[in-house]
Amino acid sequence: MPSPPPPAPKKDSHVPLPPGWVKGYSSSQKRYFWSHKATRASQWHPPTEDEARDPEGARREAEEKTRHEREKRKRGGGGGVPSSAAPAASASAAGAPAAPASAAAAPPKKARAAMGSRVAIIVPYRDLHAEQKRASHLARFCPRMVEFLSSLPGVSEFRVFVVEQSDDGRKFNRGKLLNVGFDIARSEPGGYDAFIYHDVDLLPGDDLGPYGSKTLVLESHIKCGGSAHTFSRMHNGGKYSFEVGPSIFEGLDRPSLNPLRIVFDMLGEEMPVATYTGLGYWTPTGYWRFPIGSKSKFEDLLMEQAEDGPKAVEEWRALRLRLKTLGGSTTAVSLLNLRQDAGFLATTAGSLPFVLRNPDVFADLPLTFDSLHKTVDQIVTVPFLRNFIDTMCIFCGFPAKGAMTAHMLYILERFFEESACYSVPLGGTSQMGDTLKRGLEKFGGKLQLNAHVERVIVENGRAVGVKLKNGNVVKAKKAVVSNATPFDTVKMLKPDEQTVPPDVHKWREELGKLPRHGAIMHLFLAIDAEGLDLSHIEDPAHLVVQDWGRSLQDSQNLCSFFIPSLLDPSVCPEGKHVIHVYSSGGEPYEPWEKLTPGSEEYEAYKEKRASCLWEAVERCIPDVRERLEFSIIGSPLAHEAFLRRDRGTYGMAWAAGTSAPQAGLLGLGLPFPFPNLKTPVDGLLRCGDSCFPGIGTPSAAASGIIAANTMVHVGKHLDMLKELSERDPMYKFLDPGVLGQIYKPLVGGFTPSPELDLEKLGNAKELPVEERDVAKSA
């Protein structure tokens, strides 16, 4: 907290005041002011002869000057920050602050009330790490704040104070920088009515969001991000942070086809990452490394490791050629172009030129959603290559048999580009949730943690809100969107407690009986790295396969381990490493549900099922047990409790090749392996890893965007695509352009679709609770 101001100095009685004038002291500004009792004119300097003779005229002149300066700023004539975007003040947290820029004297706060407020924005700053891009943030921040603050009617004057910490070898001290900035600002002539603490990587928006909706996210977890979060433990005075969920991400380091990165860019948010260029494999035949971002290096790997190198290269090229047209479609239309109503004809119209050049894409359209193994079996025979393809697919829950061909299309199109690499969010995967949270709040949204939805409220066949387990009710004006699994979503409708549409009963029964993957085992290790030689590995992420003859869905056969501290030393004390080991999503839940957490039987079973995870790390670090500082085992019961996922499941397990129940119109003509994001209840939508495009953090993000697109008029969707296409050349293909505008009047009247019609929503019964356009249950 800033230090309190010193006591007021003794009043100077040697200067006589004109009649009617009095002298006072402002404790907040630490200086004198002079005011005229009759006219209430106030100022920071003694009255001149003219002001003494005509105090009312002096007051009017001051107000006119203030009004003139405000109009001048609106016309671009100046502001609280120089047009060059240079900071108004810079100071070292370890030394004396530099002198602030000068400011004209101003009257006390009471007299300024009619003129508007003077505002100081204080920004802590340091630019040491290039990957954080703080200098570019500052270059955008200052002009944006001038533009934004100049447009606010209640602000008469403002100044941005950027307080920079020197490269003093100390940790970044945000609190001290804010205190320094506060002291500088309040010592300026005229003072300020409001002080705003701000960060350089956040920019104020002009409206409530890309689509202008107010969104309340009800997150059942104690942290945002679901499985993509980080937890910490203290040990011997040191802090160790562990990854919990996914750890292998591609395309987050720059604008890319990764839908999660596109969402970040759409929100105007950045997430610093470190990068690496390979994935380690520990197999029955030994260690090898998949080199992402190089076609030639991968073919070299096939020549070195495959049973028949030349044949493996030939078959790999043939597979790429067979899927080339479908792969090219990933840069003709994006997941962000999709919506589930007639509006998709306009938002995907930009792909028409590609379709005309490649008419065979229509014949291959069913293949997009079909099982990949049908194509692989026709082309690939070399065991090494078949095994590699299976491991590339397993992150979606299935090997090639059961995985959508669309899953492999992204890998074929993106993973072998020269610029491709994997990314590690600096500070942990929790930064993904935090980045989305910043974007949510920037546009007027709100996140509520530890909020457990008990029931989706249905009135007159429409979802009008949710009731939480604590008894609170949240009203949704537009829609309720469930990001929970289908098994958890169906439990929230509770037809025994309310009247629901007739089709709900069949929908609940079919979704509730969908097959599901097993759960996941976790092992978290903190180890001493003194004298540890890891020169035999190049990357933090590794896959371990015990036996190629066993299923990759067997949690005792396939696992992964991740050492984030290799790239981000901030996650643990110096000289230590943290390791997250996790099984495939096939851990059987049934033996666990019979056990009581904390019992001897439960603890013994944890050790037994985690033994293969220990053995996996020992392939890379043979003496890992001797180096152990401490360890934590996470069971499926813990996975279920923390993530609120029914039976701790990895996700829905409907194999590609046939249409899933409740697949909607797409399931009539295509083997669409996902239930519809729409439901029999008007105003209730679904998203998440049980919806297209499936399991995985980027896929789940894409499903949320598709649901959002579906809820708005196609015109807003087209506007969003156009704006996004202008942010980076990579995104130029997102804008359907003239073709989209041609289709817009033809389909606009059908968007959003009838079950999301706002007039019908307006007839819903009002509830005396907080209102939100969208209530999203996660």
N, C-alpha and C positions, 0 to 999 in steps of 0.2 A: 504493500500500500504506500502511496506517496506520503512523505513526512508532512506533519501539520505546519501551517504557516506560522511564522514568528509573530509575537505580539505586536500590536499596533504601536508605531513610534509616537512619541509625544507630539501633540498638535502644535503647529507653528503659529504663535499668536502675534508675530511681529507684522504680518501683512493684514491691513484692515480690509473688510469685505464691503462691497456696495450694499445699500439697504435692500433687504428682502432675500439676500443670498446667504446660504449656510454651507459649512464645510463638513464633510463626513469621511469615514474611513471604511473601505470595503475589505472585510477580513478574507474573503475568497480570492480577491485579486491583489491583496497586500499593497494597496495604494489609496490615495485620497481621491474624492470626487467632490464637485461643487454643484449645488442645485438651487433653483429658485422656487420658493415655497408656493407662490401664487400661480405660476404657469407650469410648475412641475418639470421645467427644463433642467436636464442634468448633463454634466460633462466632466471629463477627466482633467481639465485644466482650469486655472482661475479665470473668472470672467474678464473679458477685455472691456474697454470703455464702451464700445458699440453694444456688446452683449449686456452690459450693466444697464444701459439706457433702454434697450428694447429686447428683453429676454424672450418674449413671444416670437419676435421676428427671428431671433437666433435659433429657436427651436424649429421653426418652419424651414429655415435654410438648411439645418442639419438633416431633417427628414427628406427634403428635396435632393440633397446630395446623395443620401443613401439610395433613394429610388433611382436616381440617374446611374449610379454605379451598378445596381442590380440589372437595369435594362441593358447596360453596356455589356455585361457578362453574357446575357442571353443572346446578344447579337454576335458573340464571339470576341468581344473586346478585352477579355481578361478573366482571371479567376484566382482562386486561392493557390493554384500551383502554376508555375511558369509553363508556357506552351512547349518548352523543350522537355517537359516532364522531369526536370531535375527536382530532387527532394528539397523541401523548404528548410530542412535542418538535418544535420547528420551528427551523430555522437557515438563515442565509444562507451560501451558498458563498463569498461575498465578505467576510463579517464574522464576528463572534463568535457562537457558538451560544447559543440561549436556554437557560435552566436547565431540565433535565429534571424530569419529575414524580418525586416521592419514592417510594422503595420500602423495604419492611421489610428489616432485616438478615437474612442467611441464612448457613448454614454453608458451609464449603468444599465443593468438588465431590465429594470422596470421601465425605463424610458425607451429601451429598444424593443419592447414587446410588440408595439404596433408596427415596427419596421421589419421584423423578422429576426431570427436567431443567428448568432455567430457560432460556427461549429468548427471544432478541431478534430481531425482524424489522425490518430497516432498509429503508426505502422512499424513494428519491429522488423529488422531486415539484416540478413547476412548472405553473401553470395560466395560460398566456398566450393560447393559441389556442382559440377557442370550438369549432372543428370537432373538436378532439381530445377534448373532453368529459372533461377530467381531474377536474373537480370532481365530476361525477356518478360517475366511476370511484371516487373516494375515498369518496363517500357509500355506495357498495356494498361497497367493499373492507374497511373497518374492521369493520362488523358481521359480515361473512362470516368474517373472520379470527378474531374472538372465538368465533363458533360452531364453526368448524373446529378451532381449537387447543384449545378446551375439551373437545372430544370425543376428543382423543388421549390414550391411557392413559399414555404415557411423559412427558408434559409436566405439571409441577407448577405452574409459573408462567410467564407470558409477558408481553411488552410490545411494542407496535408503535411504532417511531420513524419518523415521517414527516418527512423533512428537506427543507425547501422552499427552493429558490433564489429570491432576490429578483429583481425585474424590473430587473436591472442593465445591460441592454444587451449582455450577453455570451451566448455560446452555452451551451446547457444542458450542465452539467458533471456527468455522472452519477457518474463516479469520485470526484470531490472530495466530492460529497454523501454517498456511501457511506462515505468516510473520516471525515467529520464525524459521521455517525450512529454509526459504530463507536466513535469516541472518547467520544461522549456515553454510549453504552450501557455501555461497560466501566468508566466512572467512577461508575456508579450503585452504591449500597450493595448488597452481596450478590453483584454480578457475575452473569454468565450462562455457562451451559455450552455454548450453541450460538448462533451468529450466522448469520442467514439474510438474504441480499440478495434483495429481491423488487421487482417492478414493480407499480405501482398498477392497471394495466389487465389483470392476470392474477389469476384467482380459482382456488383449489384445488377440484378436483372430489371427489365422494364415491365414485366407482367408476371403472372402467376406460374407460367411454365410454357414449354413449347406448344402445348395445346390449351393453355389457359385454365386448367382445372386444378382445383384444390384436392390434394390427395393425402389421406391419412393412412400410413402403413402400420398395421398392428402386428408387430413381430413377437412371436411367442418365445423366441430365444432371449437370453439375457444380454446378448450382443447382436449387433446388426451383421448381416452377411450370411446368416445361416451357417452352413458347414465351412464357408470361407472366412474363418476368423482365427484369431490367435489368443492363447491364454498364457499367463506368466506364473512363475513360481520363484520365490526367493530361497536361496541356498547359500549358507555361509556368507551372508551379506551381499551376494550377487544376484542379479535378476536374469532369469532365463525365460525366453519367450518361445513358445512352440506353435508350429503350424498344426491345424486340426483337419483341414479338408484338402482340396485339390492343390497340387503343387507344380503342375506342368502346364504352362501357358505359352501360346505362340501369338505374336501379333499385337502385343500390348505396348511395345516400345515406340510405335509410330502409327500414323493412320494406316489401317489395314482392312482386310475383309472380316476380321474378327468382330462379331456383333457387339461384344462387350466394349471393345475399343471405340467402335462407332458411337455407342451410347455415351461414353465419356466425352467424346468430341461434340456430340449433339448438346450435351449439358454444359459445355465449355469448361470441363474439369480436367485436370491433369493428375496422373499418378506416377511418381518417379519409380523407375525400375532399374535393376541390373540385368544384364543379359548373359546368356551362354549358348553354345552352338552344338550341343550334343546330348545324347541320352545313353547312359551306360547300361549295358545288358550283362547280367551274370547268369549264364545258362549251363546246362549239363556239360557242354563242350568247352566252357571257359568264358573269359570276359571278351566282349567286343563293344564297339561304340557306334551308334547311329549318328552320322554327321548331318544335322539339319542345315539346309541352305546351300546344298551343293549336289547337283545331279551326278557329276563326274565322281565325286568322293563316294557317293552311295553305290555307284556301279563298281568302283574299286573294292568296296566292302563285299559286294556280291562275289566278285572274283576271288577274294581272299577266303571267305567263310563258307560259301555255298558248296554243296556236294558236287555240283557241276556249274562252275562259275560262268562260262560262256552261255550256257543254256539259261541260267537264271537271269542274266542281263537281257537276253533275247526275249524271255517271257515277260520281264518287267516292262520293257519297251512296248511289247504287244498289249499289255494291260493298259498302259497309259494311252496308247493309240485308240484302243476300243472305247475308252471313256473320255476321250479328248473333247468331243462335242459337248457332252454334259458338263465336263469340267469348265469349259469356256463359258457356260451359262452363269457361273458364279460371279462373273464380272459383267454380265448383261442385266441381271436383276439380283437384288440383295434381299435378305430376309427382312430388312427394314421397309421394303416396298410392299410387303404382304399385308393383307387384311382379310377378314372373313365376311365379305359381302360383295355386292356387285361393284363396289368401288375399285376392286383390284384390277379391273380392266383398264382403268385410268392410271393407277399407280405403277403398274407393270408394263405400260404401253411402250416405254423406252426400250424394251427388249425386242420389239418387232423387227428392227433391222437385223439383229442377230438371227432371229428365227427365219427370216427370208433368205439369209445367206446359208443357213444350216437347217433346211427343212427336215432332216432326219431326226432333229431333236424331238419332234412329236412322237415318232415311233419309239424313242428311248424314254419318253416321259414315265411310263410305268416302272422302268428299270430304276429310276431315281429313288423310289420308295420300296423297291424290292430288296430281297436279301442279297448281299454282295457275293456270297459264296457261289451263287448261280453263274456269275460271270467269271469268278476266280477259277472255279472248277473246269471251265472250258479252256482256260489259257495257261494256268500256272500248275506245274507239276513238281518243281524242285522244292523239297521239304523246307529248306532254310527260308526261302522267299515266302512260302505259305505261312510259316510260323511268324515271320516278321509282320505280315499283313494282319494276322490274328491279333498280335499285340497292339498294333495301331488302332484296331477297332475296339479292343476290350474296355477302353475308358467309357464307351457308351453303354457298357453292360454285357455285350456279346462279342464273341469272335466274329470272323467273317460270316459264319453261318448264324444269321439272326440280326446282323447289323445292316442298317440301311446303306444302300450304295451311296446315297448323298453324303454320308459321313466320310467315305473315302475320297469323294470328289474334292473336298476342301483340302485334304492332305496332299492329294496329287497336284492340285493347282497351286498351293501356297508353300508347302514344306520344302520344295526343291528350288524355290527362287533364291537367288544369290543373297538377298537381304534378309532372308528368314532367320529367326533365332527364337530361343525360348527366353522367358522373362521371369524375374523374381521381383515382386513388389517390395520396395525398400520399406522396412518396418513390419513386414509380414503380410500375409494374404488378407488380413483384416483391413488393409488399406483399400481393398476393392469395395467393401461395404461402406467404409468411411467416405470414399470418393463419391459413391452413389448417394450417400446421405447428404453430402454437401450440395450436390445437384438438386436433390429433392427439396431441401430447405431453401435453397436459393430461389426456387420458383414457387415458394409459398406452401410447400408440402410439410408434413410433420411425421416423424417416426416415434412410435411409442413402443418401448421394449417391455418384455415380460408381460405382454398383453395376450391373454389366452381367450380365443373366441370359443364360446360355448354353443352358440346357435346363430344361424343366418335367419334373420327375421323376414318372413314372407307374408305379404298382405295383398289380397286380390290377385294372386298368381305372380307377384313381382317381389324380388328381393329389395327391401327398402332400408336395410341396415343390418347390424350385428349386435348381439348381446354378449358381453364378456363374462367370464366366470366370476368376476368380482361384482357382477350385477349392473355395471354401467352399460348403457345403450348408445350406439353411434348411428346416426341417421346418414344414409347415402342418398344424395339427390339424383345421381346418375346411375351408378352401378356398384356392385360388390364384386371384387375379383379375388379368387382364392388361389394362393400360391402353394397351398398344402397339397399333399399327395391325394389322389382320388379316394384312397381308403380313409383318409382323415376328413376330406371334404364331405363325403356322403353322410358322415356321422353328425355333421353340423346342421343338417336340414330338419331333423327331428319331426317327421310327419305325425308322430303321436301327440305332439304338443301344439301343432298348428295345421291349418289347412294348406295343402300344397297341390299343385297341378297333378292330374292323374298320371302323366307320364313319368313323374318323379320316382314312383315306386319301382318301375322297371329299370330306370336309369341308375338308381341306388343299388339295386341288386346286381346289375351287370358290372358296374364299376367296382363295387365292393368285392367282386369275385375275380377281378383281373389278376393274372399271375404277377408275382413280385420277385425281385432279386432278394438274395439273402442280405445279411447285415455286414458290418465291417469290424475287424479287430484293429486296435491301435496300440503302438508301443512308442513312448516318448522317452528319449535318452538324453541325459546331460553328461558329457564326458570331459576328462582332462586331455587336452591336446598337446601337452608338453612332450616334445620329442616325437610326435606323431608324423610319419612320412606318408603323405597322400599324393605323392607325385605320380602314382600309377593311375590316377583318375583325373579327368579334366573338367568334370561337371558335377553339380550338386544333386542331380536327379538320376535315379537308377531303378531298373526293373530286375527282379530276380525270379527265375523260372526253375523249379526243381526238376520237372520231368515234362518234356514235350508230349509225351504219350498220354498225360492226364489233362483233364479239362482246365482251361485257363480261368474258368469261373470257380474253381475249387480254391477256397481261401487258404488252404494249406499248401497249395502248389504255386500260386503267383502272388507276389507282393511287391511293394515299392518302398524305397527309402529315399529321404530327402534331407540334405545337409545345408540349410539356408545360410548358416554362418560362414560358409566358404565364400559367399559373395556379399553378405550383409553382416559384418561383425557386430553390429549394434544389438543383435538379438540375444547376446550372451556376454559374460565377462571375458576380458582378454585372456587368451590362452586356453579357452574352452570351446566346445562345439555342442550344438543341439542337433538332434536327429529325430525325424518323424518317420516311423515305419508303419505301414498300413497294408492290410490284406486286400485282395480283390473283394468285390461286393457279393461274396457267396458264402459268408459265414452262416451256418444253420442257426436259426433263432430258437428252435424247439427245445434243445437241451438247456438253454439259458433261462427260459421262462419258468423252469422248475426250481431255479436256485434263488436264494435270498441274498441280495447284496450285503457284503460284509461278513458273511458266514465263512467258516473254514472251507467248506466244500466249494463255495463260490470262488474264493481266493485261489484254491488249488486248481480249479478248472481254468481260471484266467492264466495262471502260469503255464499250464499244459498247452492251451491253445496259442499262447504267445511264443512258444519255444521256436516255431519256424521263423518268426520275425527276428528273434535273436540270431538264429543261424544265418539269416539273409544278410544282416549287417556284418557278421563275422567273415563272410566271403570277402568283404572289402577291408575290414579292420579286425584282424584275428584276435587281438587282445582287448576288444571293446569292453568285456566284462571287468577286466582288471582296471580299466580307465574310468569306470563308472562313478559319477558323482551322485546321481540318483536316477530312478526310472519310475515311470507311471504306465500302467496298462489300462487301456480303455476297452471295455466290453460292449457287445451289442446293447446291453441294458443301459449303459451310460450314453451310447449313441442315440438310443430311443428317447431317453429322458431329456437330454440337452437340446436335441434337434426337433423334438415333438413329432417324430416320424413313426408311423405305425410299425411296430415290431423292428424298429431300427433299420428299415429296409434301405438299400441303395437306390431303389426306384422301381418303377413299373417294368415288367419283364415280358412285354408282348413282342415276340420275335417278328422281324420284318419278313414279308412274304405273303401275308394275308391281312385283310383289313381288321382293325380292332373293333370291338363293340362300340357303338355310339360314335362311329367315325364320321357321321354326317354325309353330306353329298359327295365329298371326296372319296369316301369308302365305297361308293356305288360303282365307280369306274376305274379306281386305282387301288392297289394293295396298300392302303394308307394305314400304318401301324400305330396310330394314336387316336384316342377318343377326342371328340370335338371339343374345342375350347368353349363353345357355347353349351348351355344346359337347358333342360326343360323349364327352368324358372327364368322368366324375363328379368333382365338386369343382373343376372348372376353369370359371371364368366370365370374361366379357369386359366391359369398359366403355370409355368414351372416345368420341371423335368418329366412330367407325365404328359406333356403336350408337345406338339411338333416345335422345334426339331429334336427334342429329347434330352438325355442326361448330359450334364456338363455345365459349368458356370456360364460360358458364352451362349450355349443353347438356351439355358433358362432365361438369360437376359433377352434373347431374341423373342422368346415366347411372350415375355411381358410387353415388348414393343408391339408385337402383333395384336395383342389384346387391346393396348392403348389405341392403336390405329383404328381398330374395329369400332371403338366407342365414339369416334369423331366424324364429322362430315369429311368427305373425300377432299374438299377444297383445302381444309386445314392440313390434311396429310400431304397433299401436293406442295403446299407452301413450305412445310417442314423439310421435305426432300430437296426442294430447290435451295433453301437456305443452307442445308448441310452440304450440298454438292459444291457450294462456293467456298467452303472452308479449307479444302485441300484437293489437289488434282486427283488423288486416289478416289475421291467420292463423286467425281463428275458424273459417273454413270448412274448415280442414284436418281437424278432428275429426269423424269419422263419427257420433259420439254414440251414441244408443240403437240406431240401425239397424246400426251396426258391431258392437255387442255382441250383437245378435240373430243375425247371421251368424257371429260368432266360433266358437261351439261346432259349427256345421255344417261349417266349413272348417278348423278348428284342427288336426284330425288329419292334414291333408294338407300342413301347413307345418312346416318347410321341405320342399320336394319331395324325392322319394326319393333323387335323386343327391346331396343334401346331408344325408342322414340321419346323425345323429351316432353311432348305434350301429354303422353300417357303417364310419364313419370310425374308430371305436375299434378296429376289427379290423385296421387298416392297420399294416404293419410299422414298428416304431419305428426312428428313425435317431438316432445319437449326435451330435446337433447342436442348436443353439438352436431352441426350439419357439415357434411363434406360432400364434394362432388363424387369422389371415389373412395371407398373404404377397401383397403387391400389387406387380406389376411395372409400372413406368411407363417 
